[in-house]
């Protein structure tokens, strides 16, 4: 090896080196005493390589360990300036962001498609400093006070004696907790709905959960809740699909997000706020805004959109970015402040505390993904992993040795203001408002707002989960909780469990249903939807190429499914074979002309039958219709169509995919 790279060799910066920058001529053989002798301790490269490997893993997050992330941009509409002075929400601003999605209970190696709450955390790199909106895909939480957070997580995690079940709530300790702490019933009901098994991170709402305080340029305050609204609508998996994906593709959500971005089908959300008067009572229409187990229906407090988020770049390195990103609800900017929500107050402490262990010390904000884009001039010094070379001799204020620097800022310089809020004269006490004692009315609101098919899925979810509970007392106690929500919900679950349905202990609330809580209704773009196309060597290559081109033009992702991986025609790549394809990969299935020859193939039959059973779009042209008929499926049927050509199939697909599924196919019991 020469010192100067010759033409055609890697650039000088691409030579393999030690961590100290010394170039290496060998990395596959250790230094030994002779060809067959013992390895020598002086082999510094071996020791460095093994030692670093032994320390590659850091502690995983206690919660939200399993996640995926992406970079993007947040663009403001200019409609928030009347309620907040936050600079990044001023008209025309664009702010770079990093977003991390996650499941809550499972370990880093758990499956993506488990039934669970999902995290939706956004780091805004604003000119005024970092703002973190650390939320979930459910607008309420299990508990009202952060002092219970270790308890609810301990209850949901695997049993400590056997470390099972992983990433599941279908076990005794979880249901023991939520049936005894009935404030958890509202959140649990959301988890039992199809929102608990999201189709995609791209098709998931996000919520700030808590009520925040906004301050405008004149110093006037409002209370607000943050909402993320996905461009593609809110959609879930079916429970059978979620279980299949747990084995077939446990990385399904990670893969879906990354591949959509790679394909140019960039995920989009609108950020919206519900704004409320900042009154001493901090309530709205009788709803306590400091209770994180409660929501405010959008029908009485509409969500006002204030900006658009687009994720358009995948991380370059999962560990460096997605794993090391550190969020903190206390990362606030001028114009946005916290309230006295007891759960939020505990989170203000917990997020910094957990990073100290997970990221090895107090300097985690110097990691590139966490580094603010605003200038940093703090008086924090030293500690593990300190990267800054601080100048000066006086890291305190005031001082006379460093010219008085750093100086304190005021309003003209955009300093953060801890908004003065009157605290009533009171005494120290461990208690909570009487309004927090209502644990069932909003769960009932959610149930009454569901469509019949959504209710059917919720009943089935409770029946599955409680069917995994071994202690009869826990099942019976949870059934009583369901009776306090809705007798028909309780009755359906009790029947499935073979148990008597208890009666409610008092009169039930009669809230007006909130259509915004249902996932059904509306039509959405097909961006990033995956379409399987069953082909055979005799299928018309030109027509299939035209279909692929049309689908790609509509930002869909076509995958050819064939008997073997051999290309179709001259240059049509086959992405799946009959042996490797499963229906859960696809949002729709198209059977091409020529495929009648494989109508009896068991893999093809299974694919078609599952697509139909799961309510997905199923189309064919030419003799491909025979494949659908062989599976015993009538053509036409809801979401099942026969067309004359591939181009006509391409024209039909966007509308069929707009509602996510053909819900008419689901027989209601």
Beta strands, then each sheet from edge to edge (+ up, - down):
strand 1: 67-76
strand 2: 94-103
strand 3: 118-126
strand 4: 129-136
strand 5: 206-207
strand 6: 212-215
strand 7: 221-230
strand 8: 267-277
strand 9: 283-284
strand 10: 287-288
strand 11: 304-314
strand 12: 336-337
strand 13: 530-534
strand 14: 557-562
strand 15: 576-577
strand 16: 588-591
strand 17: 617-621
strand 18: 640-643
sheet 1: 4+ 3- 2+ 1- 11+ 8- 7+ 5-
sheet 2: 4+ 3- 2+ 1- 11+ 8- 7+ 6- 12+
sheet 3: 9+ 10-
sheet 4: 15+ 14+ 13+ 16+ 17+ 18+
end
